Amino acid sequence: MDETTSEIYELVKTKVQEQGAYDPDAYEAVVEETIDYFFEKGKLTDDDNVEFIKEELMAMLDTLKDEVAE
């Protein structure tokens, strides 16, 4: 996972904990919202492989659940 994806993941994790968005649909909404936020801040551009980043983040839902449970 690259640095930007790690930053997005940390923000996603915080938002998921605040919103209790642990089901896949809610998690996906948080991921998309956070990716949009990174676009607005200029940390992501059209040159970035956003689909890959999203897939990587979506695959981390179980990891996030485990981290939160600790």
Biopython code that builds the backbone (N, CA, C, O; Angstrom):
import numpy as np
from Bio.PDB.StructureBuilder import StructureBuilder

atoms = [
    (1, "MET", "N", (0.851, -1.170, 0.000)),
    (1, "MET", "CA", (0.000, 0.000, 0.000)),
    (1, "MET", "C", (0.899, 1.236, 0.000)),
    (1, "MET", "O", (1.820, 1.346, 0.808)),
    (2, "ASP", "N", (0.618, 2.157, -0.914)),
    (2, "ASP", "CA", (1.453, 3.351, -0.972)),
    (2, "ASP", "C", (1.044, 4.367, 0.099)),
    (2, "ASP", "O", (0.066, 4.169, 0.820)),
    (3, "GLU", "N", (1.798, 5.438, 0.186)),
    (3, "GLU", "CA", (1.596, 6.428, 1.251)),
    (3, "GLU", "C", (0.215, 7.083, 1.184)),
    (3, "GLU", "O", (-0.445, 7.250, 2.209)),
    (4, "THR", "N", (-0.217, 7.452, -0.018)),
    (4, "THR", "CA", (-1.526, 8.101, -0.170)),
    (4, "THR", "C", (-2.646, 7.149, 0.215)),
    (4, "THR", "O", (-3.586, 7.539, 0.907)),
    (5, "THR", "N", (-2.550, 5.913, -0.224)),
    (5, "THR", "CA", (-3.571, 4.920, 0.122)),
    (5, "THR", "C", (-3.601, 4.708, 1.635)),
    (5, "THR", "O", (-4.676, 4.555, 2.215)),
    (6, "SER", "N", (-2.449, 4.699, 2.269)),
    (6, "SER", "CA", (-2.391, 4.563, 3.728)),
    (6, "SER", "C", (-3.070, 5.740, 4.420)),
    (6, "SER", "O", (-3.790, 5.562, 5.402)),
    (7, "GLU", "N", (-2.834, 6.948, 3.898)),
    (7, "GLU", "CA", (-3.490, 8.136, 4.462)),
    (7, "GLU", "C", (-5.004, 8.038, 4.318)),
    (7, "GLU", "O", (-5.750, 8.337, 5.250)),
    (8, "ILE", "N", (-5.449, 7.611, 3.128)),
    (8, "ILE", "CA", (-6.887, 7.465, 2.895)),
    (8, "ILE", "C", (-7.449, 6.431, 3.858)),
    (8, "ILE", "O", (-8.500, 6.649, 4.461)),
    (9, "TYR", "N", (-6.752, 5.301, 4.007)),
    (9, "TYR", "CA", (-7.220, 4.238, 4.897)),
    (9, "TYR", "C", (-7.368, 4.730, 6.332)),
    (9, "TYR", "O", (-8.356, 4.417, 6.997)),
    (10, "GLU", "N", (-6.403, 5.490, 6.809)),
    (10, "GLU", "CA", (-6.477, 5.990, 8.191)),
    (10, "GLU", "C", (-7.696, 6.894, 8.379)),
    (10, "GLU", "O", (-8.372, 6.820, 9.405)),
    (11, "LEU", "N", (-7.977, 7.749, 7.390)),
    (11, "LEU", "CA", (-9.149, 8.616, 7.477)),
    (11, "LEU", "C", (-10.431, 7.802, 7.362)),
    (11, "LEU", "O", (-11.406, 8.072, 8.063)),
    (12, "VAL", "N", (-10.435, 6.807, 6.480)),
    (12, "VAL", "CA", (-11.597, 5.913, 6.350)),
    (12, "VAL", "C", (-11.848, 5.217, 7.679)),
    (12, "VAL", "O", (-12.990, 5.134, 8.131)),
    (13, "LYS", "N", (-10.797, 4.719, 8.303)),
    (13, "LYS", "CA", (-10.936, 4.005, 9.579)),
    (13, "LYS", "C", (-11.571, 4.908, 10.633)),
    (13, "LYS", "O", (-12.459, 4.480, 11.371)),
    (14, "THR", "N", (-11.117, 6.146, 10.700)),
    (14, "THR", "CA", (-11.679, 7.101, 11.660)),
    (14, "THR", "C", (-13.154, 7.344, 11.387)),
    (14, "THR", "O", (-13.975, 7.320, 12.305)),
    (15, "LYS", "N", (-13.490, 7.578, 10.118)),
    (15, "LYS", "CA", (-14.889, 7.854, 9.754)),
    (15, "LYS", "C", (-15.786, 6.647, 10.029)),
    (15, "LYS", "O", (-16.908, 6.793, 10.512)),
    (16, "VAL", "N", (-15.279, 5.457, 9.716)),
    (16, "VAL", "CA", (-16.066, 4.235, 9.943)),
    (16, "VAL", "C", (-16.361, 4.071, 11.431)),
    (16, "VAL", "O", (-17.476, 3.716, 11.812)),
    (17, "GLN", "N", (-15.368, 4.327, 12.262)),
    (17, "GLN", "CA", (-15.574, 4.215, 13.706)),
    (17, "GLN", "C", (-16.589, 5.246, 14.187)),
    (17, "GLN", "O", (-17.448, 4.933, 15.010)),
    (18, "GLU", "N", (-16.496, 6.462, 13.684)),
    (18, "GLU", "CA", (-17.428, 7.518, 14.096)),
    (18, "GLU", "C", (-18.853, 7.218, 13.651)),
    (18, "GLU", "O", (-19.807, 7.475, 14.385)),
    (19, "GLN", "N", (-18.996, 6.668, 12.435)),
    (19, "GLN", "CA", (-20.322, 6.455, 11.853)),
    (19, "GLN", "C", (-20.858, 5.043, 12.082)),
    (19, "GLN", "O", (-22.032, 4.782, 11.821)),
    (20, "GLY", "N", (-20.020, 4.136, 12.562)),
    (20, "GLY", "CA", (-20.450, 2.749, 12.732)),
    (20, "GLY", "C", (-20.765, 2.086, 11.402)),
    (20, "GLY", "O", (-21.665, 1.251, 11.316)),
    (21, "ALA", "N", (-20.020, 2.460, 10.363)),
    (21, "ALA", "CA", (-20.281, 2.008, 8.990)),
    (21, "ALA", "C", (-19.509, 0.729, 8.679)),
    (21, "ALA", "O", (-18.601, 0.729, 7.848)),
    (22, "TYR", "N", (-19.875, -0.353, 9.351)),
    (22, "TYR", "CA", (-19.111, -1.589, 9.210)),
    (22, "TYR", "C", (-19.653, -2.549, 8.161)),
    (22, "TYR", "O", (-18.973, -3.515, 7.816)),
    (23, "ASP", "N", (-20.872, -2.311, 7.634)),
    (23, "ASP", "CA", (-21.347, -3.202, 6.589)),
    (23, "ASP", "C", (-20.724, -2.757, 5.260)),
    (23, "ASP", "O", (-20.364, -1.589, 5.109)),
    (24, "PRO", "N", (-20.596, -3.667, 4.308)),
    (24, "PRO", "CA", (-19.868, -3.356, 3.067)),
    (24, "PRO", "C", (-20.397, -2.131, 2.305)),
    (24, "PRO", "O", (-19.601, -1.356, 1.774)),
    (25, "ASP", "N", (-21.702, -1.946, 2.243)),
    (25, "ASP", "CA", (-22.246, -0.806, 1.501)),
    (25, "ASP", "C", (-21.897, 0.518, 2.174)),
    (25, "ASP", "O", (-21.498, 1.473, 1.508)),
    (26, "ALA", "N", (-22.045, 0.570, 3.479)),
    (26, "ALA", "CA", (-21.712, 1.789, 4.214)),
    (26, "ALA", "C", (-20.212, 2.058, 4.141)),
    (26, "ALA", "O", (-19.785, 3.202, 3.984)),
    (27, "TYR", "N", (-19.425, 1.007, 4.254)),
    (27, "TYR", "CA", (-17.964, 1.142, 4.153)),
    (27, "TYR", "C", (-17.577, 1.690, 2.783)),
    (27, "TYR", "O", (-16.734, 2.581, 2.683)),
    (28, "GLU", "N", (-18.187, 1.161, 1.737)),
    (28, "GLU", "CA", (-17.893, 1.634, 0.382)),
    (28, "GLU", "C", (-18.239, 3.113, 0.226)),
    (28, "GLU", "O", (-17.504, 3.859, -0.422)),
    (29, "ALA", "N", (-19.344, 3.534, 0.812)),
    (29, "ALA", "CA", (-19.730, 4.943, 0.753)),
    (29, "ALA", "C", (-18.676, 5.819, 1.432)),
    (29, "ALA", "O", (-18.341, 6.890, 0.926)),
    (30, "VAL", "N", (-18.159, 5.371, 2.563)),
    (30, "VAL", "CA", (-17.122, 6.125, 3.271)),
    (30, "VAL", "C", (-15.845, 6.166, 2.432)),
    (30, "VAL", "O", (-15.193, 7.208, 2.355)),
    (31, "VAL", "N", (-15.482, 5.055, 1.808)),
    (31, "VAL", "CA", (-14.294, 5.004, 0.959)),
    (31, "VAL", "C", (-14.433, 6.004, -0.188)),
    (31, "VAL", "O", (-13.508, 6.768, -0.465)),
    (32, "GLU", "N", (-15.584, 6.001, -0.853)),
    (32, "GLU", "CA", (-15.796, 6.911, -1.983)),
    (32, "GLU", "C", (-15.775, 8.369, -1.530)),
    (32, "GLU", "O", (-15.188, 9.224, -2.194)),
    (33, "GLU", "N", (-16.413, 8.644, -0.409)),
    (33, "GLU", "CA", (-16.430, 9.999, 0.146)),
    (33, "GLU", "C", (-15.007, 10.473, 0.463)),
    (33, "GLU", "O", (-14.654, 11.621, 0.195)),
    (34, "THR", "N", (-14.210, 9.595, 1.024)),
    (34, "THR", "CA", (-12.844, 9.941, 1.400)),
    (34, "THR", "C", (-11.967, 10.136, 0.165)),
    (34, "THR", "O", (-11.133, 11.040, 0.137)),
    (35, "ILE", "N", (-12.145, 9.305, -0.846)),
    (35, "ILE", "CA", (-11.404, 9.480, -2.101)),
    (35, "ILE", "C", (-11.769, 10.827, -2.727)),
    (35, "ILE", "O", (-10.891, 11.544, -3.208)),
    (36, "ASP", "N", (-13.050, 11.173, -2.723)),
    (36, "ASP", "CA", (-13.479, 12.480, -3.243)),
    (36, "ASP", "C", (-12.818, 13.615, -2.470)),
    (36, "ASP", "O", (-12.390, 14.608, -3.058)),
    (37, "TYR", "N", (-12.739, 13.466, -1.162)),
    (37, "TYR", "CA", (-12.098, 14.472, -0.315)),
    (37, "TYR", "C", (-10.626, 14.654, -0.711)),
    (37, "TYR", "O", (-10.131, 15.779, -0.774)),
    (38, "PHE", "N", (-9.936, 13.546, -0.977)),
    (38, "PHE", "CA", (-8.531, 13.619, -1.365)),
    (38, "PHE", "C", (-8.375, 14.276, -2.741)),
    (38, "PHE", "O", (-7.376, 14.948, -2.995)),
    (39, "PHE", "N", (-9.355, 14.086, -3.626)),
    (39, "PHE", "CA", (-9.347, 14.795, -4.908)),
    (39, "PHE", "C", (-9.487, 16.299, -4.675)),
    (39, "PHE", "O", (-8.751, 17.094, -5.259)),
    (40, "GLU", "N", (-10.433, 16.683, -3.819)),
    (40, "GLU", "CA", (-10.667, 18.094, -3.523)),
    (40, "GLU", "C", (-9.422, 18.754, -2.940)),
    (40, "GLU", "O", (-9.129, 19.910, -3.243)),
    (41, "LYS", "N", (-8.695, 18.025, -2.109)),
    (41, "LYS", "CA", (-7.487, 18.564, -1.473)),
    (41, "LYS", "C", (-6.262, 18.518, -2.394)),
    (41, "LYS", "O", (-5.198, 19.028, -2.043)),
    (42, "GLY", "N", (-6.417, 17.909, -3.566)),
    (42, "GLY", "CA", (-5.315, 17.832, -4.514)),
    (42, "GLY", "C", (-4.319, 16.732, -4.221)),
    (42, "GLY", "O", (-3.245, 16.686, -4.821)),
    (43, "LYS", "N", (-4.669, 15.839, -3.294)),
    (43, "LYS", "CA", (-3.762, 14.735, -2.968)),
    (43, "LYS", "C", (-3.917, 13.577, -3.951)),
    (43, "LYS", "O", (-3.046, 12.711, -4.038)),
    (44, "LEU", "N", (-5.031, 13.565, -4.693)),
    (44, "LEU", "CA", (-5.254, 12.599, -5.765)),
    (44, "LEU", "C", (-5.556, 13.382, -7.034)),
    (44, "LEU", "O", (-6.167, 14.449, -6.988)),
    (45, "THR", "N", (-5.120, 12.837, -8.172)),
    (45, "THR", "CA", (-5.419, 13.457, -9.458)),
    (45, "THR", "C", (-5.950, 12.381, -10.401)),
    (45, "THR", "O", (-5.998, 11.201, -10.054)),
    (46, "ASP", "N", (-6.344, 12.805, -11.587)),
    (46, "ASP", "CA", (-6.815, 11.841, -12.585)),
    (46, "ASP", "C", (-5.712, 10.886, -13.020)),
    (46, "ASP", "O", (-5.991, 9.841, -13.609)),
    (47, "ASP", "N", (-4.453, 11.239, -12.733)),
    (47, "ASP", "CA", (-3.327, 10.365, -13.075)),
    (47, "ASP", "C", (-3.210, 9.177, -12.122)),
    (47, "ASP", "O", (-2.565, 8.181, -12.448)),
    (48, "ASP", "N", (-3.826, 9.279, -10.952)),
    (48, "ASP", "CA", (-3.779, 8.185, -9.985)),
    (48, "ASP", "C", (-4.745, 7.075, -10.401)),
    (48, "ASP", "O", (-5.790, 7.339, -10.996)),
    (49, "ASN", "N", (-4.385, 5.845, -10.084)),
    (49, "ASN", "CA", (-5.240, 4.702, -10.395)),
    (49, "ASN", "C", (-6.278, 4.554, -9.283)),
    (49, "ASN", "O", (-6.121, 3.739, -8.374)),
    (50, "VAL", "N", (-7.324, 5.346, -9.372)),
    (50, "VAL", "CA", (-8.328, 5.417, -8.313)),
    (50, "VAL", "C", (-9.080, 4.096, -8.156)),
    (50, "VAL", "O", (-9.421, 3.706, -7.040)),
    (51, "GLU", "N", (-9.334, 3.419, -9.251)),
    (51, "GLU", "CA", (-10.024, 2.126, -9.164)),
    (51, "GLU", "C", (-9.201, 1.135, -8.351)),
    (51, "GLU", "O", (-9.747, 0.403, -7.525)),
    (52, "PHE", "N", (-7.899, 1.108, -8.581)),
    (52, "PHE", "CA", (-7.028, 0.213, -7.830)),
    (52, "PHE", "C", (-7.013, 0.595, -6.350)),
    (52, "PHE", "O", (-7.085, -0.272, -5.479)),
    (53, "ILE", "N", (-6.918, 1.888, -6.074)),
    (53, "ILE", "CA", (-6.928, 2.361, -4.686)),
    (53, "ILE", "C", (-8.222, 1.937, -4.002)),
    (53, "ILE", "O", (-8.203, 1.445, -2.874)),
    (54, "LYS", "N", (-9.351, 2.132, -4.693)),
    (54, "LYS", "CA", (-10.645, 1.757, -4.114)),
    (54, "LYS", "C", (-10.705, 0.249, -3.860)),
    (54, "LYS", "O", (-11.156, -0.183, -2.799)),
    (55, "GLU", "N", (-10.256, -0.548, -4.824)),
    (55, "GLU", "CA", (-10.254, -2.006, -4.645)),
    (55, "GLU", "C", (-9.404, -2.410, -3.447)),
    (55, "GLU", "O", (-9.784, -3.276, -2.658)),
    (56, "GLU", "N", (-8.251, -1.771, -3.327)),
    (56, "GLU", "CA", (-7.343, -2.072, -2.214)),
    (56, "GLU", "C", (-8.006, -1.740, -0.875)),
    (56, "GLU", "O", (-7.921, -2.511, 0.081)),
    (57, "LEU", "N", (-8.664, -0.586, -0.822)),
    (57, "LEU", "CA", (-9.341, -0.175, 0.413)),
    (57, "LEU", "C", (-10.528, -1.082, 0.724)),
    (57, "LEU", "O", (-10.757, -1.429, 1.883)),
    (58, "MET", "N", (-11.280, -1.465, -0.301)),
    (58, "MET", "CA", (-12.432, -2.341, -0.083)),
    (58, "MET", "C", (-11.985, -3.700, 0.459)),
    (58, "MET", "O", (-12.681, -4.310, 1.271)),
    (59, "ALA", "N", (-10.842, -4.160, 0.013)),
    (59, "ALA", "CA", (-10.314, -5.447, 0.472)),
    (59, "ALA", "C", (-9.856, -5.390, 1.931)),
    (59, "ALA", "O", (-9.597, -6.428, 2.540)),
    (60, "MET", "N", (-9.756, -4.195, 2.488)),
    (60, "MET", "CA", (-9.248, -4.042, 3.852)),
    (60, "MET", "C", (-10.355, -3.942, 4.897)),
    (60, "MET", "O", (-10.072, -3.691, 6.068)),
    (61, "LEU", "N", (-11.606, -4.133, 4.496)),
    (61, "LEU", "CA", (-12.714, -4.029, 5.458)),
    (61, "LEU", "C", (-12.530, -4.993, 6.625)),
    (61, "LEU", "O", (-12.708, -4.600, 7.778)),
    (62, "ASP", "N", (-12.180, -6.239, 6.351)),
    (62, "ASP", "CA", (-12.003, -7.205, 7.438)),
    (62, "ASP", "C", (-10.839, -6.819, 8.349)),
    (62, "ASP", "O", (-10.915, -6.978, 9.567)),
    (63, "THR", "N", (-9.769, -6.314, 7.751)),
    (63, "THR", "CA", (-8.627, -5.853, 8.537)),
    (63, "THR", "C", (-9.046, -4.716, 9.459)),
    (63, "THR", "O", (-8.679, -4.684, 10.633)),
    (64, "LEU", "N", (-9.820, -3.785, 8.911)),
    (64, "LEU", "CA", (-10.295, -2.654, 9.693)),
    (64, "LEU", "C", (-11.145, -3.140, 10.861)),
    (64, "LEU", "O", (-10.980, -2.674, 11.989)),
    (65, "LYS", "N", (-12.044, -4.065, 10.595)),
    (65, "LYS", "CA", (-12.889, -4.616, 11.665)),
    (65, "LYS", "C", (-12.019, -5.237, 12.778)),
    (65, "LYS", "O", (-12.285, -5.054, 13.966)),
    (66, "ASP", "N", (-10.981, -5.967, 12.363)),
    (66, "ASP", "CA", (-10.076, -6.584, 13.344)),
    (66, "ASP", "C", (-9.344, -5.533, 14.154)),
    (66, "ASP", "O", (-9.211, -5.667, 15.370)),
    (67, "GLU", "N", (-8.867, -4.485, 13.489)),
    (67, "GLU", "CA", (-8.135, -3.422, 14.180)),
    (67, "GLU", "C", (-9.029, -2.700, 15.192)),
    (67, "GLU", "O", (-8.586, -2.366, 16.291)),
    (68, "VAL", "N", (-10.262, -2.466, 14.822)),
    (68, "VAL", "CA", (-11.202, -1.750, 15.676)),
    (68, "VAL", "C", (-11.590, -2.616, 16.886)),
    (68, "VAL", "O", (-11.834, -2.101, 17.977)),
    (69, "ALA", "N", (-11.641, -3.931, 16.673)),
    (69, "ALA", "CA", (-12.046, -4.846, 17.735)),
    (69, "ALA", "C", (-10.983, -4.961, 18.829)),
    (69, "ALA", "O", (-11.286, -5.357, 19.955)),
    (70, "GLU", "N", (-9.754, -4.618, 18.501)),
    (70, "GLU", "CA", (-8.655, -4.769, 19.478)),
    (70, "GLU", "C", (-8.756, -3.753, 20.605)),
    (70, "GLU", "O", (-7.915, -3.744, 21.505)),
]
sb = StructureBuilder()
sb.init_structure("model")
sb.init_model(0)
sb.init_chain("A")
sb.init_seg("    ")
for serial, (resi, resn, name, xyz) in enumerate(atoms, 1):
    if name == "N":
        sb.init_residue(resn, " ", resi, " ")
    sb.init_atom(name, np.array(xyz, "f"), 0.0, 1.0, " ", f" {name:<3s}", serial, name[0])
structure = sb.get_structure()
